[in-house]
Amino acid sequence: MYDPKALERLRQQRERWEATTLNQSLSRKPERRDAFITESSRPIERLYTPLDTADMDYMQDIGLPGEYPFTRGVHATGHRGRLWTMRMFAGFGTAEETNRRFKYLLKQGNMGLSVAFDLPTLMGYDTDAPEALGEFGKCGVAVASLKDMEILMDDIPLDRVSTSMTINSPAAVILAYYIVAAEKQGVAPHQLRGTLQNDILKEFTAQKEFVFPPNPSMRLVTDTVEFATQHMPQWNTISVSGYHIREAGSTAAQELAFTLIDGMEYVRWAIERGLDVDDFAPRISFFFNVHNDFFEEIAKLRAARRIWAREMRETFGAKDQRSLLCRFHCQTAGVSLTAQQPEINITRVAIQALAAVLGGAQSLHTNSMDEALALPSEHAVKIALRTQQIIAHETGVTNTIDPLGGSFFVEKLTNDMEAEVREYMRRVDDFGGVIPAIEAGFFQQEIADAAFRHAQEVSQHERTIVGVNDFVDDDEMKIPILDMDPQGYDRQVQRLETLRRERDNDRARQALEALRRACEGDENTMPYLLECARAYCTLQETMDVMREVFGIHEEQHVI
């Protein structure tokens, strides 16, 4: 991008500056003793200049918004044309309670729904199962049947509201419930808009909410991709999630690498199923964590678009430009929030949200100040939503596209991020692919090592965590905490008992038996899961059939 003679002159001027101006300044006042590193422990140089980006080809590496390689954004107008979707994650207790929270958020200006499910639902158990004891409604809403989904989406127009659902092992079952609940509203599958997380590979590496072994798990994911490609053209079939990889302790580069590697594995499975890459790839989206290191996070998001575009075109032969687009939702970093001085979490979230916007997010959830203590209260979630609205309407950062593009520092970080991701891609290839690398514990060990290193840096005061290892305040700060309906569990259990008694049990048994035969063969399971939903088979009844056919995954521990 630069004239070689100009670069040489700059090199000479930088050496002069270091020998004179800088040395004189350091002799008068040395630099702070802080470790100048990113959140991911990447060393940061004192100064960045065109010398650090001299090897870049502008059009091939940076380009223009809405054009390959999409480093500067997937849309030509950025946020000037359309603001990101403000999609607040919500779910707790019963379907009735969460339905009320959804309606509150929509009234406050939320643009789309994002459903959090409780642990029994995430693991495929009914609320009254022995395995679910004590976990009802604590980290999300309980959905144990179509009846719960009907209540959850009551009076919400599913042909107009986009819904994201954070569910993985039982994703196909929950999608079936959603489709049938929409049918009962008179909304056809092709009218539905939203996203199913459906990212089982990251469960094996980070979040650990897996049920079936990797291969049948991937079959179910591919079933949903095939079904939605044929019947749900507006639905994002997989949200490949780096969020939970980062929450488990990974670095920014590991989050990006492992997420993109997983995304490419889903593409391979769908192609092997016989699907054309350009038929399904435009409906794959991504979900990234946005942590405290402002510039590193922006560089990560810019690198994500460039790497995905290059891989989809060069490795998978995608011809449709939409297949090259790395469209993503972001969420601020839950793991960065502190129980100490919880109100200062508002500041952390605002900085992280600003990084997501400057990084070009299509959708954003801002965490609430009280999430290190409990599920968010209405007061806290309103502040989190207002944070996004202030960024959108008061800061001016949406007035131009990719305003940090061309920054020597940001472009160098973006290049370094891509180089580290490509090294991880090579290492996974050496294992023979994603599933062999999971089975060998490679991803798990890399994340564990990064988490341990970060914890050491905090404990040794190489990193400052305000309110935790510095600037500590002994005065207890009280904030309002969410209270759930104490009778909710009893109502949920009673609803399940009534459903099992009053439904057509012959139809339910026949639907489950048909599902069993489909699982034992190689048919797409989605039509059978839809029939199970219509017959009001419970989540656990449906998942138990698949447990019996596919087996249960037991992880090999990494030492």
RADA-V593439 format. One record per backbone hydrogen bond with DSSP energy under -1.0 kcal/mol. CO is the residue of the C=O (numbers start at 0). NH is the residue of the N-H. If there is no record, write none. Layout:
CO | NH
CO | NH
This chain:
2 | 6
3 | 7
4 | 8
5 | 9
6 | 10
7 | 11
8 | 12
9 | 13
10 | 14
11 | 15
12 | 16
13 | 17
14 | 18
15 | 19
16 | 21
19 | 23
20 | 24
21 | 25
22 | 26
23 | 27
24 | 28
34 | 36
35 | 43
37 | 40
41 | 37
48 | 51
49 | 52
52 | 55
56 | 60
57 | 61
57 | 62
63 | 66
66 | 69
69 | 72
72 | 65
76 | 79
77 | 81
84 | 86
84 | 363
85 | 110
89 | 115
92 | 141
93 | 97
94 | 98
95 | 99
96 | 100
97 | 101
98 | 102
99 | 103
100 | 104
101 | 105
102 | 106
103 | 107
104 | 109
112 | 163
113 | 89
114 | 165
115 | 140
117 | 121
118 | 122
119 | 124
120 | 123
125 | 128
128 | 131
129 | 132
131 | 134
134 | 137
136 | 92
140 | 117
143 | 538
144 | 148
145 | 149
146 | 150
147 | 151
148 | 152
150 | 153
152 | 155
155 | 157
156 | 159
156 | 160
161 | 112
162 | 194
163 | 114
164 | 166
164 | 196
166 | 197
167 | 170
169 | 173
170 | 174
171 | 175
172 | 176
173 | 177
174 | 178
175 | 179
176 | 180
177 | 181
178 | 182
179 | 183
181 | 184
181 | 186
182 | 185
187 | 190
188 | 191
192 | 162
193 | 235
194 | 164
196 | 238
199 | 203
200 | 204
201 | 205
201 | 206
202 | 207
210 | 552
212 | 216
213 | 217
214 | 218
215 | 219
216 | 220
217 | 221
218 | 222
219 | 223
220 | 224
221 | 225
222 | 226
223 | 227
224 | 228
225 | 229
226 | 230
227 | 231
231 | 234
235 | 195
237 | 284
239 | 286
241 | 245
242 | 246
243 | 247
244 | 249
245 | 248
250 | 254
251 | 255
252 | 256
253 | 257
254 | 258
255 | 259
256 | 260
257 | 261
258 | 262
259 | 263
260 | 264
261 | 265
262 | 266
263 | 267
264 | 268
265 | 269
266 | 270
267 | 271
268 | 272
269 | 274
270 | 273
275 | 278
275 | 279
276 | 280
279 | 282
280 | 283
282 | 236
284 | 239
285 | 328
286 | 241
286 | 242
287 | 330
289 | 332
291 | 293
292 | 296
293 | 297
294 | 298
295 | 299
296 | 300
297 | 301
298 | 302
299 | 303
300 | 304
301 | 305
302 | 306
303 | 307
304 | 308
305 | 309
306 | 310
307 | 311
308 | 312
309 | 313
310 | 314
310 | 315
311 | 317
319 | 322
320 | 323
324 | 326
326 | 285
327 | 361
328 | 287
329 | 364
330 | 289
332 | 335
333 | 336
340 | 343
341 | 344
342 | 345
343 | 347
344 | 348
345 | 349
346 | 350
347 | 351
348 | 352
349 | 353
350 | 354
351 | 355
352 | 356
353 | 357
354 | 358
355 | 360
356 | 359
361 | 84
362 | 329
363 | 86
364 | 331
367 | 370
369 | 372
369 | 373
376 | 380
377 | 381
378 | 382
379 | 383
380 | 384
381 | 385
382 | 386
383 | 387
384 | 388
385 | 389
386 | 390
387 | 391
388 | 392
389 | 393
395 | 398
401 | 404
403 | 406
406 | 410
407 | 411
408 | 412
409 | 413
410 | 414
411 | 415
412 | 416
413 | 417
414 | 418
415 | 419
416 | 420
417 | 421
418 | 422
419 | 423
420 | 424
421 | 425
422 | 426
423 | 427
424 | 428
425 | 429
427 | 432
428 | 431
432 | 436
433 | 437
434 | 438
435 | 439
436 | 441
437 | 440
440 | 444
441 | 445
442 | 446
443 | 447
444 | 448
445 | 449
446 | 450
447 | 451
448 | 452
449 | 453
450 | 454
451 | 455
452 | 456
453 | 457
454 | 458
455 | 459
456 | 461
456 | 462
457 | 460
464 | 467
464 | 468
469 | 466
484 | 487
486 | 490
487 | 491
488 | 492
489 | 493
490 | 494
491 | 495
492 | 496
493 | 497
494 | 498
495 | 499
496 | 500
497 | 501
498 | 502
502 | 504
503 | 507
504 | 508
505 | 509
506 | 510
507 | 511
508 | 512
509 | 513
510 | 514
511 | 515
512 | 516
513 | 517
514 | 518
515 | 519
516 | 520
524 | 528
525 | 529
526 | 530
527 | 531
528 | 532
529 | 533
530 | 534
531 | 536
532 | 535
537 | 541
538 | 542
539 | 543
540 | 544
541 | 545
542 | 546
543 | 547
544 | 548
545 | 549
546 | 550
